[in-house]
């Protein structure tokens, strides 16, 4: 089961890739990036391309992280059970 979250997060990066993130005062270390995809968003409304990464954390959880290139902000998009 997946739950849409859409909340800003703080991300630690190495070479532009997330190595850890903080969400709701908890720290998650990224063990693996399992998938990567790009979405153009509503280009007709001026939205920039977004990068999505499915991060597998050391706690075993799967989290879809989204980087909005226009806002230069990472967001937690989805949590997977």
Secondary structure, DSSP 8 states (H G I E B T S, - for coil): -EEEEEEE-EEEEETTEEEEEEETTEEEEEEEEEEEEEE---GGGT---EEEEEEEETTS-EEEEEEETTTTEEEEEEEE-
